[in-house]
Amino acid sequence: MNSILSSSRRPGKLDALVYALLPLAFIGSPFLNCIAFVLDGHRHDVFRSLFVLSIQCVSVIVFLLKIRFLAVRDGKSRRTILAAVLIPLVFGLVYLWALLTLPNKVMIAKNAVVQGCYLVSSCCAVLIICCDQGLREFLRICRVYALIWAPITLYYCIRFYLPSAEYGITDLGVLSAMPLSYGYLGVCLFLLLDLVFFGREMKPALRRGLWVLYGLNCVAATLAECKGSILCLFWCSLLTCLISRDSLGFFRRHLAFPTVSLACILLFSTVLYPNYGVGNRFAAFLGELGGKDQVTVSNEEIQKTQDILNRVTQPEQPEKPEQSEHPGGKPSQEESPPQHGDVVDYVKSGKADEDLAAGVITTEEYDALQDMKTKLNNTSSGGRLYLWRCAFNEIKSSPLTGHGPMAYQAQYGTYPHNLFLELAADFGLPAMLAVLVFGLYVLLRLLRLSLDSLYIRAFTFYVFALIPQHMLSGSLYDASVFFQYGFCILIAALCRKRRPVPEAETV
């Protein structure tokens, strides 16, 4: 890792394609889907999917070729590249474990392929940026992406105020509000890094232009009303003090980031939010954040719904014969208890309607399933409280070992929207506590290393900025979790003996 931090190489002309594709490793899906929207892709789903997947596949292939070239060219970097292979390897082992233990193998395999591609792309992108010392070049390309995306972002913001718009419809016909908001958040993160690290070297006109792009993406992320991205936006703007060593100019220069972010959040989530039949948007927003519309449910209701799914998904068992009818006088072994079904898929697939018509379930049971499906899909503050309560119940039933990888998702059809609750529910409280303690150690280690390395400071900021997302949204099995925290461990391990070179040498 020290060889990477001390390298002085810069990408040449032949690497233009690599650097042109690097931002896709972080904002690829939202950006490409929005470009497909411009190309009328929202009306031709096959074209849109082929367009997005083909460019993503090309980028992964190009990244892998570049990584191979770097490993051959620089023997000192080969150790870091080989160590980074452990990240997708652990990802593959976890998914293989789930594939062997859960019944829905097609869904797990499909998710493993998609998330695996994202993971490989992100890992390769970070390695390329570090090995070529290309952070400055990468952030310059991100400016181009932000500029290309600006007309779509502006249209997205204006769309909220169109008279024909309906309350709650916040997508572009291609992506829903949540992935769009996190795409805008990613652009904000890279623009913020660019302004903090290299703002002094920019011409005033360029610096003002980047501030306009930053504010525009802040507005777009806020209008989407995804609380995870809103918290990440304000949180990352507060972290500017951690990624800059200019303590004297902090109050003059770096308070601008939280000021702009907070102003966008307050204005465009309250008084400037479009009014679609809501009398007092400010009160409605605060009420929702305060849990005014919380979803409340008792443990008996949860157990009742799970019992219904357990009954309708359990195959009929033949009557158990008497002991004397078995050879040797031994009774047959009891069947293992059935797995709870996927509530969301059971209802959305129409199987619940079929069973209701066939008399397999009663009207009361059908209504209970519908109610649970609605609550599981409700990601407002109240809906999350319900998902967290379900996670606590799963932890209570198996606190030491958990229920296995993806067990929560297999049972409820969604994830708990909290990284540590999903970790405890699937792998047990000891595993969660071990990860928490080890994570704090790695965190302190990265903070110390970031004092002397621009690249470690930039990556640490990127990971820190997305912590609220993992507390309120996102799954333990997403590629971003393995990528971000895997590289944190990798950096801490490879830099454990020698301190990185001073920042003056890296820049």
C-alpha positions, 0 to 999 in steps of 0.5 A: 500500500505504501508503494501505491501512496508514493507512486508519482505516475499519471495516466497517459493518453491511452488511459483516457477510456479508463478514466472516462469510465471510472465515475460509472463505478460509483454513480453508474446505474443512476447516471446511465438510466437517466441518459437512457431516459433522454434516449426514450429508454423509459418506453423501451425497457429492453433497450434501456436494460441492454444500454445500461448493462452493456456499458457497465460490462464494458467498463468492468472489462476495461478496468480489469485490463487496466488492473492487469497492466498495473500488476505487470508494470509495477511489481510493488503494487501487485501485493495490494492488488492481490490483497484486494481480491479477498474482498470479492472472495469474501462476498462470493463465499457469503452468497455461496453460503446463502445459496446452499441454505435458502430455497430461492436459489435463482433470486440469490444467484441473480443478485450475486451476479449483479452485485458482484459486478458492481463490487468488482467495478468499484474495487478496480476503480479505487485501485486504478486511482491509487496506483496511478495517483489519479485522484485529480484526474478522476475528479476532473472527469466527475466535473464532466459527468456533473455537467452532462447530468445538469440538464437532466437534474434541472428537469427533474427539479422542475418536474416537481412543480408541474401542475400535472405532477401527482404527490409522491411521483418523484421518478423520471420514468426510469428510476425511482426516487431513492436510487436517483437521490443517492446518484445525486448524493454521489455527485455532491460527494465528488464535487465537494472533494474537488472543491476542498482539495483543489479549489484554491488552484481553480479559476474563480469562474470554474469554482463558482460553476462547481458550486452551482452544480453542487447546489443543484444536486443538493436540491435534487437529492432533497426533493426526492425526500429520501431521508438516508441521502438527505442525512448523508448530504448534511453529514458529509458537508460537516465532515469537511473539517476532517479532510482539510488541514487548513484549520485557520481558514475553516470558518471562512471556507468550509462552513460554506458546505454545511450552510449550502446543504442545510439551506437546500434541505430546509427550504426544499423539504419544507416551504419550497417543496411542491404542495400536492394537496398538503395544507402545511408542508412544513408540519407534514414533513416534521410530523413524518420525521417525528414518527407521527405516522408510525406503523405499530404492530404487536408481537402477536400480530407478527406471529399470527402473520408468520404462522399463516405463511408457515401454513400455506407454504408448508407442504402437506405431510403424510400421516406418521405411521405407528412405530410397529410398522417400521422395519426394526421398530424405529419410527421415521424421523420428523421432517425439519420445520418449514421455512417461513415464506416471503410475504411480499412475493406471496402477495404481489405474485397473486398467489394470495389471491389464488389461495383466497379464491381456493379457500386455502386462506380466509378473508381475515388471513388475506387482509393480515397478509396484505397489511404486513406486505404494506408495512414491509414496503413502507420505508417511512420512519414508522415503516422502519420502526416496524422493520427494526421491530421484526429484526429484534424479534429475529434476534431474540429467537436466535441471539447467539448464531442468528438464522444464517445469511439472507435469512431476514430477507428470505422471510420478510421479502425486504431488509431491516434498513439497518446494517447492524440489525441485519448482521445480528439477525442473520449472524448473531449478537456476538458477530455483530459486537465483534464487527463493531469493536473491530470497526472502531479500531479500523476507524481510528487507524484510518483517521491517524493514517489520513493525517499523512495521506491525501488518498486515505483521507479522501477514501475515509471521507467517502466511507464516513459520508455514507454511514447514515445510509447504512443505518437507515437504508441499504442491505448488508449484502449490497456490493457497497458494504463489502467494497467500502468496509473491505477497503477500510480493512485492507488499507489498515492492514497494509499500512500497519507497519509503515506510515504513509508518505507525507501529503506533500509527496502524494500531491 
